[in-house]
């Protein structure tokens, strides 16, 4: 990249505050003074009201200021990693859009649609009556794609820019970037007035809030602010295993996961309270809703939570009345989410919904006496109810999930399952992950905590439970320990099966690490000062590898450039009609829709059954079928142009995972033939006409005869 030549546009000002900010929170300056009587904070014998959380933690104005500092330092940490990786400040608008690859570009395109519409309501109407994403269908993308984050951010952006414009306050500064190598200069803008900057800044601020929540969560769970420090440090030391937000801001998890942290913190508060207040339950429901609305996968995470709570109930630690209160809150939240998602059937036919109904029935209607019978009845009724609801409502959108799970334990394979399992993030967890946990002591600390909890709970279960009437604070002590341990095991199971889901496991391990500071669990180490000294020594050992991990992340220096795709998108803009229909690889289709506004027939949001079948027809180009068959498939979809990528024909992540090999499972009669994409890379005739090509992409025009 060349140097920046400042080009002050009218009404624009530099946005350089983040460049003057430190990269990393000054962890060593955290306050570790004892927050009052820690034992009571852990037992939970306190009055109702969420303000008691603040009181128990001793969150003075000074402490709140430190939390705010942690929020902004976390935001700047993420921003700097993102900037270092992409050189985002030097990218043109087109390059910024291309940097949002695959489904990220799809989500961002709806944000772009709303902010570029004449009014917010017109933009909202456009995405609710979308004709571009699955041509020629008209779909409500707000129902299909969990786009509430984009709607909210677009409304904020429009309000921000209009307010700043009204008062004449500049919102961004633009430069001319000399790209060298004979390339034309481009304009690049920084500041909240730039749509992409506004978008990613809001994402990083939200995840900065999450950093503060981790401190509060760890401190509240352990009863010590030192526990909050341990949780925060563990999260930073294992940052690369905990989140992907710094590389992929628009993904749904970037918006949803911070609300799960808040929801679990509120749930912990409720579990400690003798009779949860309506305020606490409403807050739990709102955080539930904010977690579910942005992410279609949230229902699977909440299923593990409900299962962990029900197991705690079966073991006798969770009272029936409190279980009912939490269940009703979940059910109301699910109903509200169903309405806000315009009747998205995946919510009602999910295992999560069936599980809620099953537990409610077992707890209220049937009231089975034996715990084992309750557990078996829950599993059986949940599975049965799920498939009954799916049959009645004719829903098959989540059928691929069943296939994916089945493929993990059997030799089952089909086209859609292979599309997932051939991607590393959907494979079993890599062996390097537990090794990295070992190096930062995250795994040993968690194993130690689990061992102590198991010993304490076993002693309580086999001895104290049968001899004494247990006081409320003792019961709630074990309730939260049992719940968090079961939740950890559930997250571990998810992560082992699907590597991508370690984003739930790693942060929860960081939270569980805070229990190292619990006097109730580790008071046997000695008096408080000795206990804290041991914890500080463990932190020092964690920091050896933890700081090295942070330094490795800070050392990542990249520069986004994708000239072949830029050439492709420019050609599409200049040489095709606005209503020309495109098909091709799912990641590329997202970029085509985002940057050119052309209709597409397939895209990366693979959770819809109809879309999966459309993509299968499009990907027949990478099979061994005849050119005539593939041409008919594309004509059936109304495609005008197919974007061929040789890499999709030859790329092989592991044996059996090239596109032609995946197709061999579905199309065994053509096994052994040369793939059609190989023929097309040599010559597209007589079935198609090549109208554009470069080193990566070839655009094939689909004939219009026989339509």
VENBELTA-V996481 format. One record per helix or strand. SS is the DSSP state (helix for helix, strand for strand). FROM is the first residue (numbers start at 1). TO is the last residue. If there is no record, write none. Layout:
ss=SS from=FROM to=TO
ss=SS from=FROM to=TO
//
This chain:
ss=strand from=4 to=6
ss=helix from=17 to=20
ss=helix from=27 to=29
ss=helix from=38 to=43
ss=helix from=51 to=57
ss=helix from=61 to=86
ss=helix from=88 to=90
ss=helix from=93 to=99
ss=helix from=102 to=116
ss=helix from=120 to=128
ss=strand from=130 to=130
ss=strand from=139 to=139
ss=helix from=141 to=144
ss=helix from=148 to=166
ss=strand from=173 to=177
ss=strand from=186 to=190
ss=helix from=195 to=222
ss=helix from=225 to=237
ss=helix from=239 to=242
ss=helix from=252 to=272
ss=helix from=278 to=293
ss=helix from=298 to=314
ss=helix from=320 to=340
ss=helix from=345 to=348
ss=helix from=351 to=366
ss=helix from=371 to=393
ss=helix from=399 to=409
ss=helix from=415 to=421
ss=helix from=424 to=426
ss=helix from=431 to=439
ss=helix from=442 to=467
ss=helix from=472 to=497
ss=helix from=499 to=517
ss=helix from=519 to=525
ss=helix from=528 to=554
ss=helix from=563 to=575
ss=strand from=581 to=584
ss=helix from=586 to=596
ss=strand from=599 to=600
ss=helix from=609 to=622
ss=helix from=627 to=636
ss=strand from=641 to=645
ss=helix from=646 to=650
ss=helix from=659 to=666
ss=helix from=668 to=670
ss=helix from=676 to=682
ss=strand from=688 to=693
ss=strand from=697 to=702
//
